[in-house]
Amino acid sequence: MNLTLALLVGALTAIGVYLATSRALTRIVLGFSLLGHAAVIGLLVAGGRAGEAPVVGDAEPEELSNPLPQALSLTAIVIAFGLSLFLLALARRSRQLTDDDLVEDDLEDKRIAAAAAEHD
C-alpha cells in the first residue's frame, strides 16, 4: 500500500508541476492544488501506520501514532487553501482586466534581456 501511495504522490507531483509551469492561470491553480494534495498524502505516508491516540490511553509507545505528520498535514492544507484562494483572485482580476487568463510576458524582463544581449 505504501508503494501505491508513493506512486500516487509522484504522479500528483509530476502533473502538478506540469500544470503549474503553463501560461494559463486556470492550469496554474489546478497545478498548485495538485501539489498541495501530493504534499498532504506524502506527509501522511511518512507518518507510518495508524495507531492509538498519543494523548489518551494506556497503550505502549510503539503502538502510538505519530502526531507530527498529522499536524504538518493540517498546516499544508491551510497553506494550499490560502494559495488557491490567492491564485483564484489573481485569475479573476486578470480575467477582468485583459479578458484572458494567460500570463503575459513581463516587459521589464524583455528590456533586461535585450540590454544583456547588447553587452555580450
C-alpha positions, 0 to 999 in steps of 0.5 A: 500500500505504501508503494501505491501511495508513493506512486500516487504522490509522484504522479500528483507531483509530476502533473502538478508541476506540469500544470503549474509551469503553463501560461494559463492561470486556470492550469496554474491553480489546478497545478498548485492544488495538485501539489498541495494534495501530493504534499498532504498524502506524502506527509501522511505516508511518512507518518507510518501506520495508524495507531492509538491516540498519543494523548489518551490511553494506556497503550505502549509507545510503539503502538502510538501514532505519530502526531507530527505528520498529522499536524504538518498535514493540517498546516499544508492544507491551510497553506494550499487553501490560502494559495488557491484562494490567492491564485483564484483572485489573481485569475479573476482580476486578470480575467477582468482586466485583459479578458484572458487568463494567460500570463503575459510576458513581463516587459521589464524582463524583455528590456533586461534581456535585450540590454544583456544581449547588447553587452555580450 
